[in-house]
Amino acid sequence: MALVGVGSTARGSQPASQPSVLTFGGEKAFTRPKQDAVMGMSVPTTIREILVKGGDRVKKGQILVRGDDAEELALLEAQKLRAESSLPVDRAEKAVELQRFEYDQLLNLEREGGGSAQELERARLSLAAAKIDHETAKFNQEQEALQVARVNARVDRYRILAPFDGQIDTVFMDPGQSVTDNDKVLRMVEIDPLEIDVASPTAVTLADPVTGREAVRVGQAAWVLMELPGEERVYVGTVTEVSPVADARSGTRRVRVEVANPEGLVAGLTAWVRFTQPEGIWRERIVGDQVAQGGGDAGQGGSARATGGDQR
C-alpha cells in the first residue's frame, strides 16, 4: 500500500505541495519514550493516597503514591527517638567517671601506706569494664542511627517514588484499592529525548570503500521524518547505539537514534530515519537551524537526492 503524506486531502491522493514520504527514503520506525517505567508497590498494601494524575510532570524522588504506611511511620519515629537519645552513652560516661574516682582514691590511699592491693585491683578492673561499657554504648548509639535508614527504607516500600524526571502516563488504581506486589499502579515516561530503534539494512550501516561511504557510527547525525498534522517535518537526531550483530534472516541491523523533543511531541509517532542528509524539499523542512548542524555530519554517508529518495 502506498504511503501518503499527512496533508493528503483524500486517501490515495497527494497535493503537489506535499511530497510522498517515499521520496524521503530511509527506514520506517516508531518513536518511543527515552525512559518508560510501569511501577507497583513492593509489598501488598492498600492504596492510601495517589498524589499525581495522568499528564503531570514529576521530579526524580517525588512521592507519587502512598500505601498504608502508618505502622511503619510510627516505627520510624520511635527509631529516630532512640537514635537521637544520648542517655545510654551519658550514663556509661558517668559510670567511667565514678570508677575512675574510686580507683584514684584507692591509689592515693595505697601510696600513703593504707588500703589493700585487692581493693585497688578490683577498682582498676571496674574502671576498665566501665570504659568498655562506654565504648559499647557509643557503638550501640551508632547502630541505632543506622537503623533509622533501614526503617526508612521499609517506609519507602509503601510508597512509589519517581525514578527519573518525567511525566505520568496512566494511573491504574484508585485510593482504597488493595494491591499486591504484582499489580501495576502507574506508568511514567520521559519523552525528551524521543528514542527510535531502526531496523536498518545491514549494507547501509557498513562502510563502502567503492562509494566512500563510512559506516554508521555512534555520535553521527540521523535525519528523522515525523508524520505530524499539517506539513511533515524533519528532525536531526543522534545515533546512540549501533548493534554489533546483524540479523541474517531480515538482513537488518539495529541502530538506536535519539531526537531532542523540547516541543513535547507524543511518543508512538510513525517516523522514517535515514543517515544521510536529505536534499530538496525535505532539506527545507528540517526543523529550526539544524540544517547547518546536520550538514556537518552529512558527509558520513554522502548525500541523497530528493529525486532518488533512497539513501542506499
C-alpha positions as a printed NumPy array, in Angstrom:
array([[  0.   ,   0.   ,   0.   ],
       [  1.38 ,   3.377,  -0.997],
       [  2.295,   5.79 ,   1.776],
       [  0.84 ,   9.278,   1.539],
       [  1.637,  12.467,   3.385],
       [ -0.287,  13.629,   6.435],
       [ -1.583,  16.613,   4.494],
       [ -3.424,  14.489,   1.888],
       [ -6.936,  15.613,   1.09 ],
       [ -8.066,  12.061,   0.409],
       [ -6.694,   8.576,   0.801],
       [ -4.585,   7.852,  -2.26 ],
       [ -4.437,  11.493,  -3.434],
       [ -1.408,  13.708,  -2.887],
       [ -1.304,  17.513,  -3.107],
       [  1.542,  18.809,  -5.239],
       [  2.936,  20.741,  -2.259],
       [  3.022,  17.642,  -0.045],
       [  5.535,  15.083,  -1.325],
       [  5.157,  11.409,  -0.561],
       [  7.233,  10.109,   2.314],
       [  8.536,   7.565,  -0.177],
       [ 10.704,  10.315,  -1.662],
       [ 12.336,  10.854,   1.725],
       [ 13.853,   7.402,   1.789],
       [ 15.108,   5.803,   4.951],
       [ 13.539,   3.112,   7.112],
       [ 10.146,   3.161,   8.8  ],
       [ 10.157,   3.037,  12.591],
       [  8.253,   4.404,  15.59 ],
       [  9.209,   6.869,  18.27 ],
       [  9.088,   5.803,  21.887],
       [  9.901,   7.339,  25.282],
       [ 13.539,   7.524,  26.302],
       [ 12.544,   6.113,  29.686],
       [  9.408,   4.112,  30.398],
       [  8.536,   2.621,  33.789],
       [  5.44 ,   0.698,  34.883],
       [  5.53 ,   0.659,  38.675],
       [  3.77 ,  -1.032,  41.548],
       [  4.089,  -1.492,  45.296],
       [  6.925,  -3.56 ,  46.756],
       [  4.593,  -5.138,  49.324],
       [  0.864,  -5.944,  49.479],
       [ -0.978,  -2.94 ,  50.885],
       [ -3.951,  -0.637,  50.49 ],
       [ -3.599,   2.481,  48.363],
       [ -3.869,   5.336,  50.818],
       [ -3.155,   8.322,  48.595],
       [ -2.474,   8.999,  44.906],
       [ -0.656,  12.299,  44.541],
       [ -0.488,  12.555,  40.736],
       [ -2.682,  12.156,  37.686],
       [ -2.092,  11.433,  34.019],
       [ -0.1  ,  14.165,  32.29 ],
       [  1.578,  15.544,  35.431],
       [  5.283,  16.389,  35.258],
       [  7.239,  14.937,  38.181],
       [ 10.78 ,  15.125,  39.525],
       [ 13.052,  12.245,  40.439],
       [ 12.416,  11.124,  44.03 ],
       [  8.965,  12.739,  44.228],
       [  6.32 ,  10.675,  46.057],
       [  3.681,   9.542,  43.561],
       [  1.594,   7.026,  45.547],
       [  1.386,   6.157,  49.242],
       [  0.234,   2.862,  50.65 ],
       [ -0.902,   2.167,  54.212],
       [  2.383,   3.153,  55.859],
       [  1.021,   4.298,  59.242],
       [  2.625,   1.458,  61.228],
       [  5.973,   1.857,  59.504],
       [  5.925,   5.615,  60.098],
       [  5.328,   5.007,  63.829],
       [  8.268,   2.6  ,  63.921],
       [ 10.385,   5.168,  62.127],
       [  9.567,   7.883,  64.662],
       [ 10.37 ,   5.527,  67.531],
       [ 13.673,   4.6  ,  65.915],
       [ 14.57 ,   8.245,  65.406],
       [ 13.981,   8.894,  69.127],
       [ 16.305,   6.04 ,  70.061],
       [ 18.934,   7.246,  67.618],
       [ 18.787,  10.82 ,  68.865],
       [ 18.836,   9.922,  72.571],
       [ 22.271,  10.182,  74.202],
       [ 21.117,   8.851,  77.602],
       [ 22.804,   5.409,  77.375],
       [ 26.112,   6.998,  76.348],
       [ 25.849,   9.68 ,  79.044],
       [ 25.122,   7.042,  81.703],
       [ 28.106,   4.955,  80.645],
       [ 30.323,   8.055,  80.657],
       [ 29.287,   8.885,  84.228],
       [ 29.978,   5.29 ,  85.268],
       [ 33.516,   5.685,  83.939],
       [ 33.958,   8.895,  85.935],
       [ 32.716,   7.166,  89.092],
       [ 35.02 ,   4.183,  88.679],
       [ 37.958,   6.464,  87.885],
       [ 37.256,   8.475,  91.063],
       [ 37.15 ,   5.324,  93.224],
       [ 40.306,   3.978,  91.623],
       [ 42.188,   7.254,  92.151],
       [ 41.116,   7.339,  95.805],
       [ 42.361,   3.822,  96.462],
       [ 45.571,   4.52 ,  94.527],
       [ 46.32 ,   7.565,  96.692],
       [ 45.473,   5.55 ,  99.799],
       [ 47.944,   2.852,  98.792],
       [ 50.684,   5.446,  98.204],
       [ 50.148,   6.621, 101.754],
       [ 50.532,   3.073, 103.052],
       [ 46.822,   2.292, 103.543],
       [ 44.218,   0.232, 101.73 ],
       [ 44.757,  -3.188, 100.229],
       [ 46.147,  -4.419,  96.951],
       [ 42.993,  -6.485,  96.386],
       [ 40.679,  -3.474,  96.622],
       [ 42.948,  -1.463,  94.331],
       [ 42.978,  -4.233,  91.71 ],
       [ 39.187,  -4.578,  91.937],
       [ 38.829,  -0.801,  91.35 ],
       [ 41.228,  -0.944,  88.37 ],
       [ 39.252,  -3.749,  86.749],
       [ 35.963,  -1.967,  87.423],
       [ 37.317,   1.142,  85.691],
       [ 38.413,  -0.918,  82.686],
       [ 34.971,  -2.554,  82.496],
       [ 33.262,   0.848,  82.726],
       [ 35.375,   2.101,  79.801],
       [ 34.319,  -0.934,  77.751],
       [ 30.677,  -0.263,  78.637],
       [ 31.109,   3.339,  77.5  ],
       [ 32.526,   2.271,  74.116],
       [ 29.741,  -0.309,  73.805],
       [ 27.117,   2.374,  74.447],
       [ 28.644,   4.578,  71.741],
       [ 28.713,   1.631,  69.342],
       [ 25.058,   0.851,  70.085],
       [ 24.187,   4.503,  69.502],
       [ 25.785,   4.34 ,  66.071],
       [ 23.822,   1.176,  65.367],
       [ 20.576,   2.91 ,  66.315],
       [ 21.387,   5.721,  63.881],
       [ 21.98 ,   3.188,  61.11 ],
       [ 18.684,   1.518,  61.899],
       [ 16.914,   4.764,  61.008],
       [ 17.944,   4.294,  57.375],
       [ 16.769,   0.669,  57.497],
       [ 13.333,   1.552,  58.875],
       [ 13.098,   4.467,  56.459],
       [ 13.69 ,   2.015,  53.61 ],
       [ 10.804,  -0.053,  54.955],
       [  8.608,   3.039,  54.804],
       [  9.642,   3.597,  51.189],
       [  8.363,   0.127,  50.321],
       [  4.884,   1.518,  50.928],
       [  5.472,   4.396,  48.538],
       [  6.095,   4.786,  44.838],
       [  8.799,   7.348,  44.088],
       [  9.574,   8.801,  40.672],
       [ 12.723,   7.025,  39.395],
       [ 13.535,   9.867,  36.986],
       [ 12.298,  13.269,  35.864],
       [  9.345,  12.591,  33.608],
       [  5.62 ,  12.633,  33.029],
       [  2.788,  10.461,  34.323],
       [  1.143,   8.479,  31.535],
       [ -1.542,   6.394,  33.291],
       [ -2.704,   5.724,  36.852],
       [ -4.27 ,   2.26 ,  37.036],
       [ -5.536,   2.295,  40.642],
       [ -7.762,   4.37 ,  42.928],
       [ -7.33 ,   5.232,  46.626],
       [ -8.709,   2.483,  48.852],
       [ -7.872,  -0.369,  46.491],
       [ -5.897,  -3.291,  47.825],
       [ -2.872,  -4.214,  45.736],
       [ -0.271,  -6.948,  45.707],
       [  3.356,  -6.66 ,  44.743],
       [  2.406,  -7.879,  41.239],
       [ -0.204,  -5.213,  40.476],
       [  0.523,  -2.288,  38.158],
       [ -0.229,   1.025,  39.839],
       [  1.007,   3.648,  37.383],
       [  3.165,   4.26 ,  34.343],
       [  5.512,   7.18 ,  33.835],
       [  7.645,   8.118,  30.848],
       [ 10.229,  10.638,  29.726],
       [  9.765,  11.786,  26.126],
       [ 12.608,  14.298,  25.843],
       [ 14.516,  12.952,  24.059],
       [ 12.468,  10.534,  21.986],
       [ 14.109,   7.236,  21.131],
       [ 13.842,   5.244,  17.907],
       [ 15.135,   1.75 ,  17.168],
       [ 15.649,   1.433,  13.423],
       [ 15.989,  -1.902,  11.643],
       [ 18.361,  -0.555,   9.025],
       [ 19.577,  -2.699,   6.121],
       [ 22.936,  -4.119,   7.083],
       [ 24.557,  -2.861,   3.885],
       [ 23.524,   0.719,   4.697],
       [ 25.241,   0.572,   8.104],
       [ 28.566,  -0.728,   6.776],
       [ 31.382,   1.205,   5.144],
       [ 31.537,   1.09 ,   1.341],
       [ 35.072,   1.713,   0.003],
       [ 33.762,   1.973,  -3.561],
       [ 31.48 ,   4.957,  -2.92 ],
       [ 33.49 ,   6.269,   0.025],
       [ 30.57 ,   5.905,   2.407],
       [ 31.586,   5.481,   6.036],
       [ 29.935,   3.062,   8.434],
       [ 27.102,   4.287,  10.64 ],
       [ 28.666,   5.131,  13.985],
       [ 27.686,   6.349,  17.41 ],
       [ 27.543,  10.143,  17.594],
       [ 26.753,  10.839,  13.963],
       [ 23.604,  12.613,  12.801],
       [ 20.42 ,  10.91 ,  11.673],
       [ 17.507,  12.6  ,   9.897],
       [ 14.025,  11.734,  11.098],
       [ 10.826,  12.493,   9.191],
       [  7.851,  12.671,  11.563],
       [  4.259,  12.086,  10.482],
       [  2.567,  15.125,  12.028],
       [ -0.627,  17.045,  11.278],
       [ -0.078,  19.612,   8.544],
       [  3.284,  19.832,   6.838],
       [  5.624,  16.969,   7.654],
       [  8.814,  17.95 ,   9.427],
       [ 12.34 ,  16.587,   9.532],
       [ 14.294,  16.489,  12.789],
       [ 18.001,  15.902,  13.271],
       [ 18.785,  13.211,  15.803],
       [ 21.91 ,  11.452,  17.022],
       [ 22.914,   7.817,  16.722],
       [ 23.431,   6.466,  20.256],
       [ 23.778,   2.728,  19.624],
       [ 24.777,   0.513,  16.721],
       [ 24.232,  -3.18 ,  17.303],
       [ 27.348,  -5.325,  16.784],
       [ 25.112,  -8.108,  15.438],
       [ 23.18 ,  -8.18 ,  12.161],
       [ 20.028, -10.251,  11.753],
       [ 20.808, -12.718,   8.95 ],
       [ 17.16 , -13.534,   8.258],
       [ 15.951,  -9.953,   7.716],
       [ 19.294,  -8.543,   6.584],
       [ 18.995,  -5.671,   9.054],
       [ 20.922,  -4.211,  11.958],
       [ 19.504,  -2.317,  14.933],
       [ 20.513,   1.327,  15.141],
       [ 19.196,   3.468,  18.01 ],
       [ 18.582,   7.161,  17.438],
       [ 17.687,   9.903,  19.921],
       [ 15.836,  13.04 ,  18.898],
       [ 15.587,  16.068,  21.181],
       [ 11.946,  16.827,  21.929],
       [ 11.628,  20.226,  23.618],
       [  8.243,  20.833,  21.99 ],
       [  6.784,  17.71 ,  23.606],
       [  5.836,  15.585,  20.595],
       [  3.987,  12.482,  21.728],
       [  5.774,   9.148,  21.633],
       [  4.467,   6.458,  19.312],
       [  4.548,   8.508,  16.09 ],
       [  5.491,   6.925,  12.797],
       [  8.901,   8.07 ,  11.612],
       [ 11.31 ,   7.476,   8.743],
       [ 15.001,   7.513,   9.566],
       [ 17.981,   7.976,   7.267],
       [ 21.67 ,   8.52 ,   7.932],
       [ 22.436,  10.88 ,   5.063],
       [ 21.208,  14.443,   4.872],
       [ 18.123,  14.84 ,   2.648],
       [ 18.013,  17.474,  -0.044],
       [ 15.387,  19.362,  -1.999],
       [ 12.065,  19.964,  -0.257],
       [ 12.992,  17.659,   2.637],
       [ 16.09 ,  19.727,   3.404],
       [ 13.861,  22.792,   3.583],
       [ 11.682,  21.063,   6.164],
       [ 14.47 ,  20.372,   8.653],
       [ 13.258,  21.936,  11.901],
       [ 14.917,  25.089,  13.217],
       [ 18.542,  25.86 ,  12.488],
       [ 19.585,  22.221,  12.374],
       [ 20.303,  22.222,   8.642],
       [ 23.813,  23.516,   9.241],
       [ 24.169,  21.241,  12.244],
       [ 23.241,  18.195,  10.269],
       [ 25.343,  19.271,   7.314],
       [ 28.485,  18.771,   9.339],
       [ 27.803,  15.05 ,   9.605],
       [ 26.195,  14.569,   6.237],
       [ 29.482,  13.548,   4.75 ],
       [ 29.466,  10.421,   6.884],
       [ 27.374,   8.67 ,   4.322],
       [ 27.318,  11.01 ,   1.331],
       [ 24.251,  12.934,   0.253],
       [ 20.949,  11.593,  -1.041],
       [ 18.99 ,  13.239,  -3.822],
       [ 15.327,  14.048,  -3.37 ],
       [ 14.538,  12.518,  -6.742],
       [ 16.168,   9.23 ,  -5.829],
       [ 14.53 ,   9.071,  -2.424],
       [ 16.649,   6.107,  -1.295],
       [ 19.67 ,   6.624,   0.959],
       [ 21.135,   3.339,  -0.201]])
